[in-house]
Structures are given as structure tokens and as C-alpha cells.
Amino acid sequence: MKIQKLFQKTLVGIFFLFAVISLSTSALCIYTVDTHLSAEYESNSRGIAKTIADSSVDILLNRDLSALQSLIDQFIEIQGISYIYITSEHGEFLAHTFVPGIPTEIAQSDHSSRATVERNLPGMGDFVEVSSPILAGVAGAVHIGMDTGLIALKIQRAVGQQVYLISSIFIIGVFSAIWLVRLAAKPIDSVIAYAARLARERNKDSSDDTLLARDDEVGQLARLFLYFSMVMDFDKARGTPPGENT
Amino acid sequence: MRRMTRREVLGSGLGGFMAIPWLFRPNAWAEPDDLTDQRRKQEMNGETNPDARTEQTGVTDAEIVLGVSAAFSGPSRGLGIELYRGANAYFEHVNRAGGIQGRKVVLKTYDDGYQPNPAVTNTMTLVQQDQVFALFGYVGTPTVTRVLPMLKKFQGKNAYLFFPFTGAQPQREPPYGDFAFNLRASYRQETAGLVDNFVSIGNKRIAVFYQADAYGRSGWAGVRLAMSRYGLQIAGEATYRRGAKFSGSMRRQVEILKQSNPSAVICIGSYAACAAFLRDAVDLGLEVPIANLSFVGSENLLKLITEGRDDSRRYTNLLVNSQVVPSYEDTSIPAVKQYREMMDRYDPQPPSHVLKEDYTSFSYSFVSLEGFLNAKLMVEILRRLGDQPDRNKLEDAVFTISDFDIGIDERVSFGPDRRQGLQQVYYTVVESGRFVTLKSWEGRFAS
């Protein structure tokens, strides 16, 4: 499909406009999803950690550790939770969900801290870890690691969908613009051809009824060309330079 | 009348739309036959509360129905199948001899694949829909620990769990200990025995390889407790995910344990994973005694590790497995002799309706011997209920079991504070391609 030269710059403009829209909305989307999801994940993790911590008191004081493991195994099924571990007040691991073993970074970390920790565990990924004390910390703490890779995946998916939508609109827009341009350019081409014919075949009957009958700008232009042609023929017959008789 | 909001209208419409398939399913409006029958019987007895009337549940003039949910599929299916076969050998014997007071013992069987959620669903079906007399022969800690709260919920129905194939503590302690009866020794006893013996021969750096779930944690806690009595700590630990197959690699776990330089390893897992660990440990040069608990399924483990190997001795030389029943090779034990006779005579088959994968049964195994002993004691309890078996009297019947000779070298007793029948732990090693009783730890493992 040949794009009219007149509209090539417009199409380039449209392309850049769409690129700016796409980039800016993607950036906004990344920021919004990341901020909201991170906040929501951290909040949920804290809630879950507190729930486990509250439920663990009775188990830790009265029951076997297998009951504690059974409890955390149920929570690990929740999407986004990557690991859970429970440490005693002395930092000993009482139950955990790590396979094939407790990562060195976690084994060597300070388990008394209750602050949110961002962890990068080799071979496992990036995590946000939250903690909740059991019995105000005197019986240990529950630690939950949320996979930030999942947030990245959700962002990727959201941005991907957005880019897909904008790209689709862009492609449809470009093809529509070309079609509209061609639709608009076709009568102009006819007028140009008509004017050229008038110039070339002045002494013949060059009137184009269809074109002259149009009541739009194209028709007016055609009639104007015909008028100028007739004026020029008339002046030529009188021997005066074109246009001086008016 | 209050006007419904737009959201409520949409919600009701969606709910109604989703209910259409349920409304048009077969018998949507009918009650299950057995439920209807049960209710009819209750109404005839003038009872309105279903929980209030539990006698006759699971019992007809011809049958006493016991409910089983166990692993009949997946990498641990050998445990469920062998336990079932052993129990069925004895039930078959009793049924052919006229049953209990003329009633045959029937097992209503479901597969849970050694997964907690199906085990919970199966239990609900067995108690509420099938209305079995008692639950029997469940397999696994992660499954049983999830089922226990349900038994507490059904305590009005007196739905007891008999002789689960797990040595974990939750069904031996409050708050759920009152709803289960155990025959086998606990994991605590098994791990304590292993630790005591390893320490006695100077192997004090004990590492643990365990399944990352309640079963693994139960064994891990047992090892930790036993070692703390000697002022020791677990030297190193590595885990694997439940459902791991023999074809999978355990090299990473072996490498982790090697870093702790252990002098012995105690494995708390099922046969496929433990066989894979043993294979990779020997291949990577971790040549220390490697112990397994009874739950492992010794014959299945041995089959995996030796099948198609010319140098299988290399893999089994340092292997030691604890057992909660005596060796099935020792025919001087009356129950073992009886077990072997009945396994030979009846050749019990796995339940075909739940069997999804091929399985080659063993003629004899520790697991099926345990199933056999479970069935033997269950029959004795049912006999003691008399000619009108009543679930309300089940617990009392169990408590009458005192100093009962089940046919092995240990007598069985139960009581309100004693919900585990046997206490003894046995140790076995591989000799000439089969498990035999370990005679001397010193002679076998001392370096």
C-alpha cells in the first residue's frame, strides 16, 4: 500500500504519539502494580505470620513439632508464600519448608529482628521476609518469605497486556489512517489528472461531468480549473495576455 | 420490601446460573440410599438427632464395615498396598471361618495418594456418607495429622481411627490422642533407639535426611530429643519434597549433609526418596551408616536399590532399618508363622477399584506383617463387642485389651492413658539380599 507523501509525516507523528502513550502508561502501570502489590503482599504476609504465631503458642508449649510443621505446610500452599520457618527464642529452627536445606543466608541471619527484610537467595530468587513474634518473642518467631518474582511476573503480565492493547490500537489506527488518506487523496488525484488534461488537450472537449458535478471542494476546484482554461482560451483568441481582460 | 442493589441482583443471577448443573445432576433431590435408610431406622427408634444414635452404624446382620484411606497410588503406594494386603489376609481368614458373630469384616477403601487433602475428603465420605463402623489402617503422618481434627469434630459419632501406619505423636497425645488407637511403636521410640545405638558405638555426629512435612518433622524432632539427652545436636540436615521419585536426584541433599561431616545419617522418608538418597550417598562417597525408620517400607527400598545392580552390596552394606514388628523371617514367632501361612493361602490382592498403577506385591514384608497384626487385634476388639457391636462401646472394648498375646514376643495392653499397644523396636540389616535382624551394632558398624 503506497502512503501518500503528504501524510507520511502525520503517520510518523502518530507512531511517536503511540510510543509515548505506551511507554508512559507502562511506566505508570509498573509503578502502580509494584507499589500496590508489594504493600498488599507485605500486609498479607504480616497477617499470616501473626496467625501462625498465635496458633503456634499452644503447639509449641503442649504438642509435638510435627503439628507445627503440619500447620505451616497448610499456609505454604497460599500463592506468593515461598517459605516459612519458625525459630525458637534461641534462634534454633523448629520447623521450616526449605528443600533441600536451610539456605546459608537465612541460617546465619539474625532471627531476633522483626523488621521487613529483602533477601536474595542464590538459586531461589528475591524475597521479602516478614516476621511475627510468638508469645511476644519469648517462644520464638515466625518468618514468612514472599516471592517478589511473583510481583515481577504480575507486572510483566499487566504491562504485556497493556502493550498488546496499545499495539493493536496502533496497528488498527495506522491502517485506518492510510485508508482514510487514500479515500481523501483519490478525488485530489482526479482533479490533478483533470487539470493536466485541460492543459494538454485545451482545444478538445475536456469537460468531466462527474467531476464538475461534485458539490464539494474537489468539484469547485475542477470548475475553477475549467474556468481558468476557458479564460485563457478567450484571452488567447483576443491576443491579450491571460488575465488582463478582467 | 428492601430493594436489591445492582450487585446483589448480579450476584443472585450468577449464583443461580452456577447452580443449574447441580440441580440437573442425577438424583439431585434424592438422598443417598444408605443415608435415607439410616434416617429411617433412626425415626423408627424415635430418634431425631443423627449424632445421638450411633449404634448400628457400619454394622448389618452380615457385615461390619471398616473405612480405609491410604496410599494406593503415587511413589508411596507400596505402603498402602502392603498394609492392606497383610490386614486382608487375616480378615479373609476370619471371614471364611464365619466372621465375627456371623458378620464378615469388610474394608471400604479409598485412595488418598499419601496426600492430606484427599485423606480429609475420604474421611468425611467414610464417616458421613458410608457411615463405617470405624476407621482402620490409614497410612502416613501428613494425612493422619490432618484427619485428626475431623475425628474430634465427629466425636459425637465415636468415629475412632484404629492402628494408623504412622509413629507420629499427634495421634498419641492430647488434644487428638483420644480419637486414635495405635499398635506400633512411635517414631520417638524408633529414633531414640537408633540414636542410642549409634552413640553407643561412637557415632555421635548424626545428620538427618527427612521429608519436608509433618512426618519428617516428627522424626527430626525424635532425633533432636534423643540427641539432647546426650548433650548433642543434630550435625546437619537436608530435606526433600513428599512424592519424590527414585529416578530423581538427591545429590544436592548428599552434598549438604557431607558438609556437616556426619558419622551416621538417619533418614525419615518413604522408600523411593530414601533409596535415591542411599544411591547418591554411596555414589558420592558418603560412606557412613544410613538408617531408615519402619515407615520407609524396607522391601520396596531394597528392591529399588538392588534391582539391576551387580554391586548392590556396596549400597546395602551400611544400611540399617528400624522396624516395629519382628522379622517375618523368624518363623519361631507364632504370629509370623500364622502370617506367612495366611499370606500364602489367601494371596491377598490390592483393592482393584483404587489401583491406578502397576504394582508387584511382595510375598512377605514388614509392612504387610504390621497390617496383619493390626487386623488380628481389630478382630479381637470387634469380638469383645459381642453380638451387638456398638460404636459407643468401642473405646471400652479396647480398654479390655490387657496383656493380650498377639503372637509375638510382646504382649498388648490398652487403657485410658495407654493408647499405643506395642513399644518394642527392632533393627534389621541386609544380608544375602534380604532384611534380617541386626545382632551386633558394634560388629556391624563400629569403625
Interface residues (C-beta under 8 A of the other chain):
Chain A: N62 R63 D64 L65 S66 A67 L68 Q69 S70 D73 A95 T97 F98 V99 P100 G101 I102
Chain B: P116 T141 P142 T145 R146 A168 Q169 P170 E173 P174 A212 D213 A214 Y215 G216 R217 S218 W220 A221 E237 A238 T239 Y240 R241 R252 Q253 I256
